[in-house]
Amino acid sequence: MPPDSRAKPEVVVQGIPASQGIAYGEVFVYIQSDVEVPSYVVDPAKRIDEIARFDQAILVTRQQITKIKHEVEKNIGPEEALIFDAHLMVLEDQALIGETIREFESTGRNIETCFNKVSARYIKAFSEIDDEYLRERAGDIRDVAQRVLQNLLGQAENSLARLADKRVIVANDISPSDSASVDRSAALAVVTDSGSKTSHAVIVARSMKVPAVVGVRDLTRRAQNGDWVLVDGYDGLVILNPSESTLFRYGKIREQRKGLEARLMEANRLPAVTRDGVEVALLANIEKVDEVQLVRDHNAAGIGLFRTEYLYLNSARMPGEAEQASAYRTVAEAFAPAPVIIRTLDLGGDKPMAGNPHLFPKENNPFMGFRAIRFCLEHTDIFKEQLRAILIASAAGNVRIMYPMISGAEELARAGVLLEECKAELRARGTPFDEKLAAGTMIEIPSAAATADILARQCDFFSIGTNDLIQYLLAIDRVNDRIAHLYEPTHPAVLRTLKGVVDEAHAAKIPVSVCGEMAGDPVLAPLLIGLGVDSLSMTPPLIPAVRYVVRAMTSKEAKALAKAALGMNSAKEIQALCLKFYNERMKLE
C-alpha cells in the first residue's frame, strides 16, 4: 500500500455489482460533460447551407462510429461490436432527422440548437422507461447526439484512449464509444455514479473481464486522482483508501472467488438436476436475436422470455410482419426442439415508441397505464401483425406465445379471439404454422395472481414476472431511490402469492415458470423450487450459479426451506434463512 494513503480514512461505498472480480489500484476520475450549444438565428439566405452542414455532420459521425465498431470487433469481439449497430440506427432514424429539419424550418435557429432540442426529447422519453435494458438505450441516443454536436461545432471528441497505465476508472457515466476506446491493459476496473447492469460501459467491462460497479452516487466528487481504491464487483462495494486488514481480507476473498468460479463453470456443463433426481429447467431471458450465442455459451435449456420490444423501440417505424417473423424464426430454429417463449409487445406508457407520439399520450402514472396487453387490445392492427409473425415462426415446432400484464380473464379471452382470427387468416393464405401453439400468460399483476384459478382454465402455462408483481403487490416503485429498499422479494405477502399461483397452476395441470430477477438469484432460486415452480428463466450469465446450487441440494430440502419460510413473519428473517441455506450448499461459511 502506498504510504500516503495511510493518512486517509477508509471509506466504504455500496453500489450495484455489474461485472464480477476484485481490483485494487489508483483512481482516474473521468468527467464526461455535455457539449455547450450556442443558439442564434440563421440568415435565411444560408438555410440550405445549414441543412447541408447537418448532413455532413451525420456523415462524419457515421464514419466515426463505423471505425469504432471495427476496432471493437477486432480488439474485443463481434458481440460487443453489435452495440454500435444501435448507434448507427440512431443516425438512420428518419423521425429524429426529420423532426430536427422541421424544428429548423419553423424556428430558423441554428441546426445545433434544433438537433439538441429534438434529441433531448428522445433521450428523456427513453430515460423514463421502466425496463432497465430499454432505459439504458437513452445512452445510445445521448452518445450519438454528443458526437453529432461535436462535429457540428468542430470540437474534438472526449476519449479515454489516453488513460494512464493501470488505473481504476471512476466516472459519472461512460458513453459506449468512450468505454470502447479504453485500453484493456490500462483499465483495472470501472466504477460509475450512475448506470445499471445493462449499461454499455458494463457490457464492455465484462467483455474485457474487468470488475465493474455502477450506481455509486457522487463517488466522482469524493474520489481524487491518485487515491487508491478497492473494487468488489461481486458484492458491489467500492472501498476508498482500504486499510491493510481490508486488503489482506480481500486477498483471501479473491482466491476463494476464483475457486468458486471454476466450480461453477465445471458444473454448468452438467444437467440441472437435484441430488434426489429432480430436473429443473433453467431457461434464458433475451432481448435481441444476436443473444443466441450468449444463451448457448451458458447452456440454457431454451428461451423462457423473448422480449419483443427491441424491434419496435430501435426505430420510429413499426416493424412489418415479415421482419418480425424472420427475427422470431431465427431464434426458434437456433434452439429447436428446446422451447422458445415469445412475449407479445409490452409497449406503451413507460415505453413510448420514438416518432409515434399519437400512439402514446403522456400519462401521470405510465407504469400502471396504457401499456402491454391494454395497448395491443386497442391497437388490434399492430397486435395482429405481431401475432401472425409469431404464428409463422411457430412452424419450427417449439414456439410458445405469452401475453404480458394480463389483469383478468376478459383480457386473456380477447387476446385468444384475436389469435384465432390470425390463425384463420394464415390458413386462408396457405401459410403453415403450429396448430397446437401453446399460449400462456404472465402473472405480474395482483389481480391475475388472485384469479389464477380462473386464468389457468384459459391458458397452457403461467410465467410469473416477479419484478412487476412485487412492485405492484408492495406498492413500491423500484426505480425510486428513496423507497427502493422497501422492494423485498422475500416479503411474506410475495411468498404467499407465489405459492397460491403455483398451487392453482398445478391444480389445473399446467406448468409455471418464474422469469423475474428472483429466478436468477442463486440465494432465492431454491426457495422458488421449494414452492413448486417448474422452471426458472434468467439472464444467461446467471445460469451457472443457479445450476450449481440446484445440483448441490435435494428437492426435499428445497420444500422444507419453502415451508419454513412460509411460516416466518418478516422479509429479513426469510432472506437470512435463504442465505444460510445457500451458504451451506456453496460451502461459503
KARAWO-V392218 format. One record per run of one state. SS is the DSSP state (2 for helix, 1 for strand, 0 for the rest). FROM is the first residue (numbers start at 0). LEN is the number of residues. If there is no record, write none. Layout:
BEGIN
{{SS	FROM	LEN} {SS	FROM	LEN}}
END
This chain:
BEGIN
{{0	0	2} {2	2	5} {0	7	3} {1	10	4} {0	14	1} {1	15	4} {0	19	2} {1	21	9} {0	30	10} {1	40	1} {0	41	2} {2	43	32} {0	75	2} {2	77	4} {0	81	1} {2	82	10} {0	92	1} {2	93	14} {0	107	1} {1	108	1} {0	109	1} {2	110	17} {0	127	4} {2	131	4} {0	135	2} {2	137	16} {0	153	13} {1	166	5} {0	171	4} {2	175	6} {0	181	5} {1	186	6} {0	192	7} {2	199	8} {0	207	3} {1	210	4} {0	214	4} {2	218	4} {0	222	5} {1	227	5} {0	232	4} {1	236	4} {0	240	3} {2	243	24} {0	267	5} {1	272	1} {0	273	5} {1	278	1} {0	279	1} {1	280	6} {0	286	2} {2	288	9} {0	297	5} {1	302	4} {0	306	3} {2	309	4} {0	313	7} {2	320	15} {0	335	4} {1	339	4} {0	343	4} {1	347	1} {0	348	2} {1	350	1} {0	351	5} {2	356	3} {0	359	6} {2	365	3} {0	368	2} {1	370	1} {2	371	7} {0	378	1} {2	379	17} {0	396	2} {1	398	5} {0	403	5} {2	408	21} {0	429	8} {1	437	6} {0	443	2} {2	445	5} {0	450	1} {2	451	5} {0	456	4} {1	460	4} {0	464	1} {2	465	8} {0	473	10} {2	483	3} {0	486	5} {2	491	16} {0	507	3} {1	510	4} {0	514	2} {2	516	4} {0	520	1} {2	521	9} {0	530	4} {1	534	5} {2	539	12} {0	551	3} {2	554	12} {0	566	4} {2	570	16} {0	586	3}}
END
